[in-house]
Amino acid sequence: MDLSGKRIAALVGVGFEDQEALQPIDFLRSHGAEVIVIGEQKGQVHGLHGAVIEVQQTFQEIDPVRLDAILIPGGRSPAYLRQFPEAVGFVKSFAETGKPIAAICHGGQLLSAAGLVKGLTLTGYPGIKEEMEQAGANFVDQPVVVDKNIVSSRLPSDIPVFNEKIKELLSGNARSAA
């Protein structure tokens, strides 16, 4: 499936997990999608293992309605971003579109901050299980889970199946776990 014409925002903050940002971004771009890196301020952001990503736009500069999906890489980035009302508000606004949201590892923390996990079945890094359950999610240990418009995944080793599910959601072919 060619993703040409699809616009995806990668939400990146300080301490992102390198592979969980770079590999999905590269995958989506290799299939023709335009990926815009957004964060709380423009400029370079450093990952946990030495990767550097350039934030192109801030949360205030992009209209969520003009996007086809958002990607939330893990690491420390989701916990960092959730302290900014603009980031949480952006995720809430985007969720109202019903378009795909992809979160891996700790990405569920930003979804939880936006009030989006109650009643959903999702997965993520095992260390966020209790937090997700307290927020009302049904947390499972699976490589990838799709519930409604949200695809979630656990770890860097799950990235290949995570990427394929994102592609399926963008093409409208994914099945819900709910």
C-alpha positions as CSV (number, residue, x, y, z in Angstrom):
1,M,0.0,0.0,0.0
2,D,1.3,3.4,-1.0
3,L,0.9,6.0,1.7
4,S,1.4,8.9,-0.6
5,G,-0.7,11.9,0.4
6,K,-0.9,10.7,4.0
7,R,0.3,13.2,6.7
8,I,1.5,11.8,9.9
9,A,2.7,13.7,13.0
10,A,5.4,12.0,15.1
11,L,5.1,13.5,18.7
12,V,8.7,13.6,20.0
13,G,10.1,15.0,23.3
14,V,13.3,14.7,25.3
15,G,14.3,11.1,25.9
16,F,12.4,9.4,23.1
17,E,13.4,5.7,22.5
18,D,15.6,6.0,19.4
19,Q,14.3,2.9,17.5
20,E,10.7,3.5,18.3
21,A,10.9,7.0,16.7
22,L,13.3,6.5,13.8
23,Q,12.2,3.1,12.5
24,P,8.4,3.9,12.2
25,I,9.2,7.3,10.7
26,D,11.6,5.8,8.2
27,F,9.0,3.0,7.4
28,L,6.2,5.5,6.8
29,R,8.3,7.8,4.7
30,S,9.5,4.8,2.6
31,H,5.9,4.1,1.8
32,G,5.3,7.6,0.6
33,A,3.8,9.3,3.7
34,E,4.8,12.8,4.8
35,V,5.9,12.6,8.5
36,I,6.1,15.8,10.4
37,V,8.0,15.8,13.7
38,I,6.3,17.9,16.3
39,G,7.1,18.8,19.9
40,E,6.8,21.5,22.5
41,Q,9.5,23.6,20.8
42,K,11.4,23.5,17.4
43,G,15.0,22.3,17.3
44,Q,16.9,19.2,18.1
45,V,15.7,16.7,20.5
46,H,17.9,13.9,21.9
47,G,16.9,10.3,22.3
48,L,17.9,7.9,25.0
49,H,20.7,6.3,23.0
50,G,22.2,9.1,21.0
51,A,19.8,9.7,18.2
52,V,18.9,13.3,17.4
53,I,15.6,14.3,15.7
54,E,14.7,17.8,14.5
55,V,11.3,19.0,15.7
56,Q,9.8,20.8,12.7
57,Q,6.7,22.3,14.2
58,T,5.2,22.9,17.7
59,F,1.8,21.6,18.9
60,Q,0.4,25.1,18.4
61,E,1.5,25.3,14.8
62,I,-0.2,22.3,13.3
63,D,-3.9,21.7,13.0
64,P,-4.7,18.1,14.1
65,V,-7.6,17.9,11.6
66,R,-5.1,18.2,8.7
67,L,-3.3,15.0,9.7
68,D,-4.1,11.4,8.8
69,A,-2.5,9.8,11.9
70,I,-0.2,10.5,14.9
71,L,2.7,8.4,16.1
72,I,3.8,8.4,19.7
73,P,7.2,6.8,20.3
74,G,8.1,5.6,23.7
75,G,11.0,6.1,26.1
76,R,10.8,9.0,28.4
77,S,9.2,11.2,25.7
78,P,5.5,10.5,26.6
79,A,6.0,11.3,30.3
80,Y,8.0,14.5,29.3
81,L,5.3,15.6,26.8
82,R,2.3,15.0,29.1
83,Q,3.5,17.9,31.3
84,F,2.7,20.3,28.5
85,P,-1.0,21.2,28.2
86,E,-0.5,22.0,24.5
87,A,0.7,18.4,23.9
88,V,-2.2,16.8,25.8
89,G,-4.7,19.1,24.1
90,F,-3.2,18.3,20.7
91,V,-3.7,14.5,21.3
92,K,-7.3,15.1,22.6
93,S,-8.1,17.2,19.6
94,F,-6.6,14.7,17.2
95,A,-8.5,11.8,18.9
96,E,-11.8,13.6,18.1
97,T,-11.1,13.1,14.4
98,G,-11.3,9.3,14.8
99,K,-8.2,8.8,12.7
100,P,-5.4,6.4,13.6
101,I,-3.2,6.9,16.7
102,A,-0.1,4.7,17.0
103,A,1.6,4.4,20.4
104,I,4.5,2.2,21.4
105,C,6.2,1.4,24.7
106,H,5.5,4.3,27.1
107,G,3.3,6.1,24.4
108,G,0.2,5.1,26.4
109,Q,1.2,7.6,29.1
110,L,0.4,10.5,26.7
111,L,-2.9,8.8,25.7
112,S,-3.8,8.4,29.4
113,A,-3.0,12.0,30.1
114,A,-5.4,12.9,27.3
115,G,-8.1,10.8,28.9
116,L,-8.2,8.3,26.0
117,V,-7.5,4.9,27.5
118,K,-10.6,4.1,29.6
119,G,-12.4,1.1,28.2
120,L,-9.7,0.3,25.6
121,T,-7.6,-2.8,25.2
122,L,-4.0,-1.8,24.7
123,T,-0.5,-2.9,25.2
124,G,2.8,-1.1,26.0
125,Y,5.9,-1.4,28.0
126,P,5.2,-3.7,31.0
127,G,6.2,-0.9,33.4
128,I,3.2,1.2,32.5
129,K,0.6,-1.7,33.1
130,E,-0.5,-0.4,36.5
131,E,-0.8,3.2,35.3
132,M,-2.9,2.1,32.3
133,E,-5.2,-0.1,34.4
134,Q,-5.7,2.7,36.9
135,A,-6.8,4.9,34.0
136,G,-9.3,2.3,33.0
137,A,-7.5,0.4,30.2
138,N,-7.5,-3.4,29.7
139,F,-3.7,-3.9,29.4
140,V,-2.5,-7.0,27.7
141,D,0.9,-8.4,26.9
142,Q,0.9,-8.8,23.1
143,P,3.2,-7.5,20.4
144,V,0.5,-5.3,18.9
145,V,-3.1,-4.5,19.7
146,V,-5.7,-2.5,17.7
147,D,-8.8,-1.2,19.5
148,K,-10.9,1.2,17.5
149,N,-8.5,3.7,15.9
150,I,-5.6,3.1,18.3
151,V,-2.7,0.7,17.6
152,S,-0.4,0.0,20.5
153,S,2.8,-2.0,20.8
154,R,5.3,-2.9,23.5
155,L,9.0,-2.8,22.6
156,P,11.5,-2.1,19.9
157,S,11.4,-5.8,18.9
158,D,7.7,-5.4,18.1
159,I,8.3,-2.5,15.6
160,P,7.9,-4.6,12.4
161,V,4.4,-5.7,13.3
162,F,3.6,-2.3,14.8
163,N,4.6,-0.6,11.5
164,E,2.4,-3.1,9.5
165,K,-0.6,-2.3,11.7
166,I,-0.1,1.4,11.2
167,K,0.0,0.9,7.5
168,E,-3.2,-1.2,7.7
169,L,-5.0,1.4,9.7
170,L,-4.0,4.1,7.3
171,S,-5.4,2.0,4.4
172,G,-8.6,1.2,6.4
173,N,-7.9,-2.6,6.5
174,A,-7.2,-3.1,10.3
175,R,-9.6,-5.1,12.5
176,S,-10.4,-4.0,16.0
177,A,-9.6,-6.1,19.0
178,A,-12.7,-4.8,20.8
